[in-house]
Amino acid sequence: MNAWLTLGIAIVAEVIGTTALKASEGFTRLGPSAIVVAGYAVAFYCLSLVLKTIPVGVTYAIWSGLGIVLITLVAYVVYGQKIDLAGLLGMGLIIAGVAVLNIFSKTAAH
């Protein structure tokens, strides 16, 4: 499987796991707790495959940057958490940083 697609799967699985983490209420609810474990298991397995191809620094920058943006958007939609202008600006800068890393950096495996 393509490393970039695998990284995308890892990010989505981590976002699902993190979303369920809040719903698990400190691991006191079985369903969401199981989703947390499964989400993180898939995420880290896929991440381990990605690291065979894409450098760890690039992988982690994309993983964490896009993960932050996605979980913030999911928290807004699912849990009604508010995002202020500074938060939106910061997430825009994260997306810009990931884009610069992928477009211009010679360390990114293309």
N, CA, C and O atoms as a GROMACS GRO file, in nm:
protein
  440
    1MET      N    1   0.085  -0.118   0.000
    1MET     CA    2   0.000   0.000   0.000
    1MET      C    3   0.089   0.124   0.000
    1MET      O    4   0.198   0.123   0.057
    2ASN      N    5   0.043   0.227  -0.063
    2ASN     CA    6   0.114   0.354  -0.069
    2ASN      C    7   0.136   0.411   0.071
    2ASN      O    8   0.044   0.412   0.153
    3ALA      N    9   0.257   0.457   0.099
    3ALA     CA   10   0.290   0.508   0.233
    3ALA      C   11   0.206   0.630   0.270
    3ALA      O   12   0.169   0.646   0.386
    4TRP      N   13   0.176   0.715   0.174
    4TRP     CA   14   0.097   0.836   0.203
    4TRP      C   15  -0.047   0.799   0.237
    4TRP      O   16  -0.107   0.858   0.327
    5LEU      N   17  -0.102   0.702   0.167
    5LEU     CA   18  -0.236   0.654   0.199
    5LEU      C   19  -0.237   0.589   0.337
    5LEU      O   20  -0.330   0.610   0.415
    6THR      N   21  -0.136   0.511   0.366
    6THR     CA   22  -0.124   0.447   0.497
    6THR      C   23  -0.113   0.551   0.607
    6THR      O   24  -0.171   0.534   0.715
    7LEU      N   25  -0.040   0.660   0.582
    7LEU     CA   26  -0.031   0.768   0.680
    7LEU      C   27  -0.168   0.832   0.700
    7LEU      O   28  -0.205   0.865   0.813
    8GLY      N   29  -0.242   0.851   0.593
    8GLY     CA   30  -0.378   0.905   0.604
    8GLY      C   31  -0.468   0.816   0.689
    8GLY      O   32  -0.546   0.865   0.771
    9ILE      N   33  -0.457   0.686   0.669
    9ILE     CA   34  -0.535   0.591   0.749
    9ILE      C   35  -0.494   0.600   0.896
    9ILE      O   36  -0.580   0.599   0.985
   10ALA      N   37  -0.364   0.611   0.920
   10ALA     CA   38  -0.315   0.623   1.058
   10ALA      C   39  -0.370   0.748   1.125
   10ALA      O   40  -0.410   0.743   1.241
   11ILE      N   41  -0.372   0.858   1.054
   11ILE     CA   42  -0.421   0.984   1.110
   11ILE      C   43  -0.571   0.974   1.140
   11ILE      O   44  -0.615   1.014   1.248
   12VAL      N   45  -0.647   0.920   1.047
   12VAL     CA   46  -0.792   0.907   1.068
   12VAL      C   47  -0.820   0.812   1.184
   12VAL      O   48  -0.908   0.840   1.266
   13ALA      N   49  -0.747   0.702   1.193
   13ALA     CA   50  -0.767   0.607   1.303
   13ALA      C   51  -0.734   0.672   1.437
   13ALA      O   52  -0.804   0.649   1.536
   14GLU      N   53  -0.630   0.754   1.441
   14GLU     CA   54  -0.594   0.823   1.565
   14GLU      C   55  -0.700   0.925   1.603
   14GLU      O   56  -0.731   0.939   1.722
   15VAL      N   57  -0.756   0.995   1.506
   15VAL     CA   58  -0.862   1.092   1.534
   15VAL      C   59  -0.988   1.020   1.586
   15VAL      O   60  -1.053   1.069   1.678
   16ILE      N   61  -1.020   0.906   1.528
   16ILE     CA   62  -1.133   0.826   1.576
   16ILE      C   63  -1.108   0.782   1.720
   16ILE      O   64  -1.196   0.792   1.806
   17GLY      N   65  -0.988   0.733   1.746
   17GLY     CA   66  -0.952   0.689   1.882
   17GLY      C   67  -0.959   0.803   1.982
   17GLY      O   68  -1.008   0.784   2.094
   18THR      N   69  -0.910   0.919   1.944
   18THR     CA   70  -0.910   1.034   2.034
   18THR      C   71  -1.052   1.084   2.059
   18THR      O   72  -1.086   1.124   2.170
   19THR      N   73  -1.134   1.084   1.956
   19THR     CA   74  -1.274   1.123   1.971
   19THR      C   75  -1.345   1.028   2.068
   19THR      O   76  -1.421   1.072   2.155
   20ALA      N   77  -1.320   0.899   2.053
   20ALA     CA   78  -1.380   0.801   2.143
   20ALA      C   79  -1.323   0.811   2.284
   20ALA      O   80  -1.391   0.776   2.381
   21LEU      N   81  -1.200   0.859   2.297
   21LEU     CA   82  -1.138   0.873   2.429
   21LEU      C   83  -1.221   0.968   2.517
   21LEU      O   84  -1.242   0.941   2.635
   22LYS      N   85  -1.266   1.077   2.459
   22LYS     CA   86  -1.352   1.168   2.536
   22LYS      C   87  -1.483   1.098   2.571
   22LYS      O   88  -1.532   1.112   2.683
   23ALA      N   89  -1.540   1.025   2.477
   23ALA     CA   90  -1.668   0.957   2.500
   23ALA      C   91  -1.656   0.841   2.599
   23ALA      O   92  -1.755   0.799   2.658
   24SER      N   93  -1.534   0.790   2.618
   24SER     CA   94  -1.516   0.676   2.709
   24SER      C   95  -1.532   0.715   2.855
   24SER      O   96  -1.547   0.628   2.942
   25GLU      N   97  -1.529   0.845   2.882
   25GLU     CA   98  -1.543   0.897   3.019
   25GLU      C   99  -1.448   0.827   3.116
   25GLU      O  100  -1.490   0.768   3.216
   26GLY      N  101  -1.319   0.837   3.082
   26GLY     CA  102  -1.217   0.778   3.168
   26GLY      C  103  -1.217   0.626   3.164
   26GLY      O  104  -1.189   0.561   3.265
   27PHE      N  105  -1.248   0.570   3.050
   27PHE     CA  106  -1.255   0.425   3.028
   27PHE      C  107  -1.362   0.359   3.116
   27PHE      O  108  -1.347   0.243   3.156
   28THR      N  109  -1.468   0.432   3.146
   28THR     CA  110  -1.577   0.373   3.224
   28THR      C  111  -1.690   0.323   3.134
   28THR      O  112  -1.782   0.256   3.182
   29ARG      N  113  -1.685   0.354   3.006
   29ARG     CA  114  -1.786   0.308   2.910
   29ARG      C  115  -1.719   0.212   2.812
   29ARG      O  116  -1.621   0.247   2.746
   30LEU      N  117  -1.771   0.090   2.804
   30LEU     CA  118  -1.706  -0.018   2.729
   30LEU      C  119  -1.697   0.010   2.579
   30LEU      O  120  -1.589  -0.005   2.521
   31GLY      N  121  -1.805   0.050   2.515
   31GLY     CA  122  -1.805   0.071   2.370
   31GLY      C  123  -1.701   0.172   2.325
   31GLY      O  124  -1.614   0.140   2.244
   32PRO      N  125  -1.709   0.294   2.377
   32PRO     CA  126  -1.608   0.393   2.337
   32PRO      C  127  -1.466   0.352   2.376
   32PRO      O  128  -1.370   0.383   2.305
   33SER      N  129  -1.451   0.282   2.489
   33SER     CA  130  -1.318   0.237   2.530
   33SER      C  131  -1.260   0.138   2.430
   33SER      O  132  -1.141   0.143   2.399
   34ALA      N  133  -1.344   0.048   2.378
   34ALA     CA  134  -1.299  -0.048   2.277
   34ALA      C  135  -1.259   0.023   2.148
   34ALA      O  136  -1.163  -0.016   2.082
   35ILE      N  137  -1.334   0.128   2.113
   35ILE     CA  138  -1.300   0.205   1.993
   35ILE      C  139  -1.166   0.276   2.011
   35ILE      O  140  -1.087   0.285   1.917
   36VAL      N  141  -1.139   0.326   2.132
   36VAL     CA  142  -1.010   0.389   2.160
   36VAL      C  143  -0.896   0.292   2.134
   36VAL      O  144  -0.801   0.323   2.063
   37VAL      N  145  -0.907   0.173   2.193
   37VAL     CA  146  -0.801   0.073   2.179
   37VAL      C  147  -0.783   0.032   2.033
   37VAL      O  148  -0.671   0.024   1.983
   38ALA      N  149  -0.895   0.006   1.965
   38ALA     CA  150  -0.887  -0.035   1.824
   38ALA      C  151  -0.832   0.079   1.737
   38ALA      O  152  -0.749   0.055   1.649
   39GLY      N  153  -0.877   0.201   1.761
   39GLY     CA  154  -0.831   0.315   1.682
   39GLY      C  155  -0.682   0.338   1.696
   39GLY      O  156  -0.612   0.358   1.596
   40TYR      N  157  -0.633   0.334   1.820
   40TYR     CA  158  -0.490   0.354   1.842
   40TYR      C  159  -0.408   0.236   1.790
   40TYR      O  160  -0.296   0.255   1.741
   41ALA      N  161  -0.462   0.115   1.800
   41ALA     CA  162  -0.390  -0.002   1.747
   41ALA      C  163  -0.372   0.010   1.596
   41ALA      O  164  -0.262  -0.011   1.544
   42VAL      N  165  -0.478   0.045   1.526
   42VAL     CA  166  -0.470   0.064   1.380
   42VAL      C  167  -0.375   0.179   1.348
   42VAL      O  168  -0.292   0.169   1.258
   43ALA      N  169  -0.389   0.289   1.423
   43ALA     CA  170  -0.306   0.406   1.396
   43ALA      C  171  -0.157   0.375   1.410
   43ALA      O  172  -0.078   0.408   1.322
   44PHE      N  173  -0.120   0.310   1.519
   44PHE     CA  174   0.023   0.284   1.540
   44PHE      C  175   0.076   0.174   1.449
   44PHE      O  176   0.193   0.178   1.410
   45TYR      N  177  -0.007   0.078   1.414
   45TYR     CA  178   0.037  -0.023   1.318
   45TYR      C  179   0.065   0.044   1.182
   45TYR      O  180   0.170   0.021   1.122
   46CYS      N  181  -0.030   0.124   1.136
   46CYS     CA  182  -0.010   0.193   1.009
   46CYS      C  183   0.110   0.288   1.015
   46CYS      O  184   0.188   0.297   0.920
   47LEU      N  185   0.124   0.358   1.126
   47LEU     CA  186   0.238   0.447   1.142
   47LEU      C  187   0.370   0.370   1.133
   47LEU      O  188   0.466   0.419   1.075
   48SER      N  189   0.374   0.252   1.190
   48SER     CA  190   0.497   0.171   1.184
   48SER      C  191   0.530   0.132   1.040
   48SER      O  192   0.647   0.123   1.003
   49LEU      N  193   0.428   0.109   0.959
   49LEU     CA  194   0.451   0.077   0.818
   49LEU      C  195   0.501   0.199   0.741
   49LEU      O  196   0.589   0.188   0.656
   50VAL      N  197   0.445   0.314   0.771
   50VAL     CA  198   0.484   0.438   0.705
   50VAL      C  199   0.632   0.468   0.728
   50VAL      O  200   0.701   0.515   0.638
   51LEU      N  201   0.678   0.441   0.849
   51LEU     CA  202   0.817   0.475   0.885
   51LEU      C  203   0.920   0.392   0.809
   51LEU      O  204   1.039   0.422   0.816
   52LYS      N  205   0.876   0.289   0.738
   52LYS     CA  206   0.968   0.213   0.652
   52LYS      C  207   1.004   0.295   0.528
   52LYS      O  208   1.107   0.270   0.465
   53THR      N  209   0.920   0.392   0.492
   53THR     CA  210   0.936   0.465   0.367
   53THR      C  211   0.961   0.614   0.386
   53THR      O  212   1.049   0.672   0.322
   54ILE      N  213   0.884   0.676   0.475
   54ILE     CA  214   0.890   0.821   0.494
   54ILE      C  215   0.972   0.850   0.619
   54ILE      O  216   0.953   0.785   0.722
   55PRO      N  217   1.063   0.948   0.614
   55PRO     CA  218   1.145   0.979   0.732
   55PRO      C  219   1.059   1.012   0.855
   55PRO      O  220   0.950   1.068   0.842
   56VAL      N  221   1.108   0.976   0.972
   56VAL     CA  222   1.031   0.990   1.095
   56VAL      C  223   0.993   1.136   1.124
   56VAL      O  224   0.882   1.161   1.170
   57GLY      N  225   1.081   1.230   1.098
   57GLY     CA  226   1.049   1.370   1.123
   57GLY      C  227   0.936   1.420   1.036
   57GLY      O  228   0.846   1.489   1.084
   58VAL      N  229   0.940   1.386   0.910
   58VAL     CA  230   0.834   1.425   0.816
   58VAL      C  231   0.703   1.356   0.855
   58VAL      O  232   0.597   1.419   0.858
   59THR      N  233   0.712   1.227   0.883
   59THR     CA  234   0.593   1.151   0.922
   59THR      C  235   0.528   1.212   1.045
   59THR      O  236   0.406   1.232   1.048
   60TYR      N  237   0.608   1.240   1.146
   60TYR     CA  238   0.552   1.291   1.271
   60TYR      C  239   0.496   1.432   1.254
   60TYR      O  240   0.395   1.465   1.316
   61ALA      N  241   0.560   1.514   1.173
   61ALA     CA  242   0.510   1.649   1.149
   61ALA      C  243   0.372   1.644   1.084
   61ALA      O  244   0.281   1.718   1.124
   62ILE      N  245   0.356   1.558   0.986
   62ILE     CA  246   0.227   1.545   0.918
   62ILE      C  247   0.125   1.481   1.011
   62ILE      O  248   0.012   1.529   1.021
   63TRP      N  249   0.164   1.373   1.079
   63TRP     CA  250   0.077   1.302   1.173
   63TRP      C  251   0.022   1.397   1.279
   63TRP      O  252  -0.099   1.404   1.302
   64SER      N  253   0.111   1.469   1.344
   64SER     CA  254   0.067   1.555   1.454
   64SER      C  255  -0.007   1.679   1.402
   64SER      O  256  -0.109   1.718   1.459
   65GLY      N  257   0.043   1.739   1.296
   65GLY     CA  258  -0.020   1.861   1.244
   65GLY      C  259  -0.161   1.837   1.195
   65GLY      O  260  -0.254   1.907   1.235
   66LEU      N  261  -0.177   1.739   1.108
   66LEU     CA  262  -0.310   1.711   1.056
   66LEU      C  263  -0.401   1.651   1.163
   66LEU      O  264  -0.522   1.673   1.163
   67GLY      N  265  -0.341   1.575   1.255
   67GLY     CA  266  -0.419   1.520   1.366
   67GLY      C  267  -0.478   1.631   1.452
   67GLY      O  268  -0.595   1.624   1.491
   68ILE      N  269  -0.398   1.733   1.481
   68ILE     CA  270  -0.446   1.847   1.560
   68ILE      C  271  -0.564   1.915   1.491
   68ILE      O  272  -0.666   1.943   1.553
   69VAL      N  273  -0.548   1.942   1.362
   69VAL     CA  274  -0.653   2.011   1.288
   69VAL      C  275  -0.779   1.925   1.281
   69VAL      O  276  -0.889   1.975   1.307
   70LEU      N  277  -0.765   1.798   1.247
   70LEU     CA  278  -0.882   1.712   1.235
   70LEU      C  279  -0.954   1.690   1.367
   70LEU      O  280  -1.077   1.696   1.372
   71ILE      N  281  -0.880   1.666   1.475
   71ILE     CA  282  -0.947   1.643   1.603
   71ILE      C  283  -1.015   1.770   1.650
   71ILE      O  284  -1.121   1.762   1.714
   72THR      N  285  -0.959   1.886   1.621
   72THR     CA  286  -1.024   2.011   1.658
   72THR      C  287  -1.156   2.028   1.582
   72THR      O  288  -1.256   2.070   1.639
   73LEU      N  289  -1.154   1.996   1.453
   73LEU     CA  290  -1.277   2.005   1.373
   73LEU      C  291  -1.382   1.904   1.418
   73LEU      O  292  -1.500   1.936   1.426
   74VAL      N  293  -1.338   1.782   1.449
   74VAL     CA  294  -1.431   1.680   1.497
   74VAL      C  295  -1.489   1.721   1.632
   74VAL      O  296  -1.609   1.705   1.655
   75ALA      N  297  -1.407   1.775   1.720
   75ALA     CA  298  -1.455   1.820   1.852
   75ALA      C  299  -1.556   1.932   1.836
   75ALA      O  300  -1.652   1.941   1.913
   76TYR      N  301  -1.537   2.016   1.738
   76TYR     CA  302  -1.633   2.124   1.709
   76TYR      C  303  -1.767   2.066   1.666
   76TYR      O  304  -1.872   2.108   1.715
   77VAL      N  305  -1.763   1.969   1.574
   77VAL     CA  306  -1.886   1.910   1.520
   77VAL      C  307  -1.954   1.816   1.620
   77VAL      O  308  -2.074   1.826   1.643
   78VAL      N  309  -1.876   1.726   1.680
   78VAL     CA  310  -1.934   1.621   1.765
   78VAL      C  311  -1.966   1.672   1.906
   78VAL      O  312  -2.071   1.640   1.960
   79TYR      N  313  -1.875   1.749   1.964
   79TYR     CA  314  -1.890   1.790   2.103
   79TYR      C  315  -1.926   1.938   2.121
   79TYR      O  316  -1.943   1.984   2.234
   80GLY      N  317  -1.938   2.011   2.011
   80GLY     CA  318  -1.974   2.152   2.020
   80GLY      C  319  -1.867   2.241   2.081
   80GLY      O  320  -1.898   2.350   2.129
   81GLN      N  321  -1.742   2.195   2.080
   81GLN     CA  322  -1.633   2.276   2.135
   81GLN      C  323  -1.606   2.393   2.040
   81GLN      O  324  -1.605   2.377   1.918
   82LYS      N  325  -1.584   2.508   2.098
   82LYS     CA  326  -1.566   2.631   2.020
   82LYS      C  327  -1.422   2.648   1.974
   82LYS      O  328  -1.328   2.605   2.041
   83ILE      N  329  -1.408   2.711   1.858
   83ILE     CA  330  -1.276   2.744   1.802
   83ILE      C  331  -1.276   2.896   1.782
   83ILE      O  332  -1.360   2.949   1.709
   84ASP      N  333  -1.181   2.966   1.846
   84ASP     CA  334  -1.175   3.110   1.829
   84ASP      C  335  -1.085   3.147   1.711
   84ASP      O  336  -1.026   3.060   1.648
   85LEU      N  337  -1.076   3.275   1.683
   85LEU     CA  338  -0.998   3.323   1.569
   85LEU      C  339  -0.851   3.283   1.580
   85LEU      O  340  -0.789   3.243   1.482
   86ALA      N  341  -0.796   3.294   1.700
   86ALA     CA  342  -0.655   3.255   1.719
   86ALA      C  343  -0.636   3.106   1.691
   86ALA      O  344  -0.536   3.066   1.632
   87GLY      N  345  -0.731   3.025   1.732
   87GLY     CA  346  -0.725   2.882   1.705
   87GLY      C  347  -0.731   2.853   1.556
   87GLY      O  348  -0.655   2.770   1.506
   88LEU      N  349  -0.820   2.920   1.487
   88LEU     CA  350  -0.830   2.902   1.341
   88LEU      C  351  -0.703   2.946   1.271
   88LEU      O  352  -0.655   2.879   1.179
   89LEU      N  353  -0.647   3.059   1.315
   89LEU     CA  354  -0.521   3.107   1.258
   89LEU      C  355  -0.409   3.007   1.282
   89LEU      O  356  -0.331   2.976   1.191
   90GLY      N  357  -0.400   2.956   1.404
   90GLY     CA  358  -0.298   2.858   1.436
   90GLY      C  359  -0.310   2.732   1.352
   90GLY      O  360  -0.210   2.678   1.304
   91MET      N  361  -0.434   2.684   1.334
   91MET     CA  362  -0.454   2.565   1.252
   91MET      C  363  -0.420   2.592   1.106
   91MET      O  364  -0.369   2.505   1.036
   92GLY      N  365  -0.449   2.714   1.060
   92GLY     CA  366  -0.409   2.751   0.925
   92GLY      C  367  -0.258   2.747   0.908
   92GLY      O  368  -0.207   2.704   0.805
   93LEU      N  369  -0.187   2.793   1.010
   93LEU     CA  370  -0.040   2.789   1.006
   93LEU      C  371   0.011   2.644   1.009
   93LEU      O  372   0.111   2.612   0.944
   94ILE      N  373  -0.056   2.558   1.083
   94ILE     CA  374  -0.017   2.417   1.086
   94ILE      C  375  -0.033   2.356   0.947
   94ILE      O  376   0.056   2.287   0.898
   95ILE      N  377  -0.147   2.381   0.884
   95ILE     CA  378  -0.172   2.328   0.749
   95ILE      C  379  -0.068   2.384   0.652
   95ILE      O  380  -0.017   2.312   0.567
   96ALA      N  381  -0.038   2.513   0.664
   96ALA     CA  382   0.064   2.574   0.577
   96ALA      C  383   0.199   2.509   0.600
   96ALA      O  384   0.272   2.483   0.504
   97GLY      N  385   0.234   2.481   0.724
   97GLY     CA  386   0.361   2.416   0.755
   97GLY      C  387   0.370   2.277   0.695
   97GLY      O  388   0.473   2.239   0.640
   98VAL      N  389   0.262   2.201   0.705
   98VAL     CA  390   0.260   2.067   0.645
   98VAL      C  391   0.273   2.077   0.493
   98VAL      O  392   0.344   1.998   0.431
   99ALA      N  393   0.205   2.174   0.434
   99ALA     CA  394   0.214   2.192   0.289
   99ALA      C  395   0.356   2.229   0.247
   99ALA      O  396   0.408   2.173   0.151
  100VAL      N  397   0.419   2.323   0.318
  100VAL     CA  398   0.557   2.362   0.286
  100VAL      C  399   0.650   2.242   0.298
  100VAL      O  400   0.735   2.220   0.212
  101LEU      N  401   0.634   2.166   0.404
  101LEU     CA  402   0.717   2.047   0.425
  101LEU      C  403   0.705   1.951   0.308
  101LEU      O  404   0.805   1.898   0.260
  102ASN      N  405   0.583   1.928   0.263
  102ASN     CA  406   0.562   1.832   0.154
  102ASN      C  407   0.600   1.885   0.017
  102ASN      O  408   0.645   1.809  -0.068
  103ILE      N  409   0.582   2.011  -0.005
  103ILE     CA  410   0.607   2.068  -0.138
  103ILE      C  411   0.754   2.105  -0.158
  103ILE      O  412   0.811   2.080  -0.264
  104PHE      N  413   0.816   2.163  -0.055
  104PHE     CA  414   0.948   2.221  -0.073
  104PHE      C  415   1.063   2.147  -0.006
  104PHE      O  416   1.178   2.165  -0.046
  105SER      N  417   1.036   2.066   0.093
  105SER     CA  418   1.143   2.000   0.167
  105SER      C  419   1.201   1.884   0.088
  105SER      O  420   1.127   1.805   0.028
  106LYS      N  421   1.331   1.874   0.087
  106LYS     CA  422   1.397   1.762   0.020
  106LYS      C  423   1.400   1.638   0.110
  106LYS      O  424   1.435   1.529   0.064
  107THR      N  425   1.362   1.654   0.238
  107THR     CA  426   1.360   1.538   0.329
  107THR      C  427   1.234   1.455   0.312
  107THR      O  428   1.232   1.339   0.352
  108ALA      N  429   1.129   1.512   0.254
  108ALA     CA  430   1.005   1.436   0.234
  108ALA      C  431   1.025   1.338   0.120
  108ALA      O  432   1.075   1.374   0.013
  109ALA      N  433   0.985   1.215   0.143
  109ALA     CA  434   0.996   1.112   0.038
  109ALA      C  435   0.879   1.125  -0.057
  109ALA      O  436   0.764   1.107  -0.017
  110HIS      N  437   0.906   1.157  -0.182
  110HIS     CA  438   0.797   1.174  -0.281
  110HIS      C  439   0.799   1.063  -0.381
  110HIS      O  440   0.715   1.061  -0.472
   0.00000   0.00000   0.00000
